[in-house]
């Protein structure tokens, strides 16, 4: 026999379910988006995921803000076109994610930024077919992962953009510029370009005065390719290696392209030259100046510590240094110091087990991370006096499992006690002592006196009627 639920019981169940979903952070429904955005709009985690069901246009003068932890999923071949402004504000531990819906393969989807001063920070762009298209100026792409698309980033007639601290890989062309100037690609990892004819970074049609600095460009058919009349660009202080051609030139001019102070994965000049296709392979092309070059990878100037990682019995004072005049940034919580580091100005007290991570920073460019893992098995001490009775010699004092005895003055001491919480107590026949809870937090000696109160004959740690009767029998009325 099935018992039907009453209205009150049903309501209670509904409330409980809603409460569960709320606390569990489970979205009750997706947010479908499409069409014209004509007023300032915010997409946040409460509405996530946002399912793109049609083309989206952010109108001129309008700002679309996307906050940390939001997922944007494209349910078909739709674009996001930004004539106003797009501000994507992810965080180091909560990126904003752009990707197709499950089971959807995209061929024409892209994020098209036609306006100026857009900011994309801490984002993941995955499998968007056409990737990010920059048509406006002064845009920033910072700390983003861009992969599995056609053009990872296509800079089209767009100037003064910055791509910084990004991982851009497994795209048909990772970064492409067309008639674009004064752009800066800094401190990025750019690898596994899929096409064999174009560069992982491809500059075309009079794209000049651009800078490629402090990047890792590796494992591509062509590292960087300079197209027609793209010969006034700077490529310095990068690690460009393990590409079929590290540099390939199609520019037919008499100018020389500056590619000095890079690490090429090789140390012999003739071997480096073999992986650069330029004037010396076709006399109609520009020359590439690659000397001087680096014999070790850029970023090898790591942060040093006066204490190597390891186990120490007490707290330590760590001093960080770097051989250049760079600043040092560090973290103590395991996070990436390049993104959330504290500027190093004074020695650092390490009094507990942790990982110290540090980078050197110069011109907004970071070295590789130096990690020092410290295990602090620190010990402390507790000392004091027992008082309250006449004979103070050889009284037992306990600190958790540790035992000490007093001298003739009632003094006791515990040395080499691991940090932690303990209960301190004096134990003496027919005496009461109130136990004291304490926490040893460092190696500084702790002082704690203990009082004995005579009369606790039954050892129940209190003076009661039994104790008074015992006293009366022993000493008379």
Secondary structure, 3 states (H helix, E strand, C coil): CCCCCCHHHHHHHHHHHHHHHHHHCCCCCCEEEEEEECCCEEECHHHCCEEEEEEEEECCCCEEEEECCCEEEECCCCCEEECCEEEEECECCECEEEEECCCCCCCCCEEEECCCCCEEECEEEEEEECEEEECCCCCEEECCEEEEECEEEEEECCCCCEEECCEEECCCEEEEEECCCCCEEECCEEECCCCCCCCCEEEECCCCCCEEECCEEECCCEEEEECCCCCCCEEECCEEECCCEEEEECCCCCCEEECCCCECCCCCHHHHHHCEECCCCCCCCCEEECCCCECCCCCCCCCEECCCCEEECCCEEECEECCCCCEEEEECCCCCHHHHCEECCCCEEECCCEEEEEEEEECCEECCCEEEEEEECCEEEEEEEEECCCCCCCCEEEECCEEEECCCCCEEEEEEEECEEEEEEEECCEEECCCEEEEECCCCCEECCEECEEEECCCCCCCCHHHHHHHHHHHCC
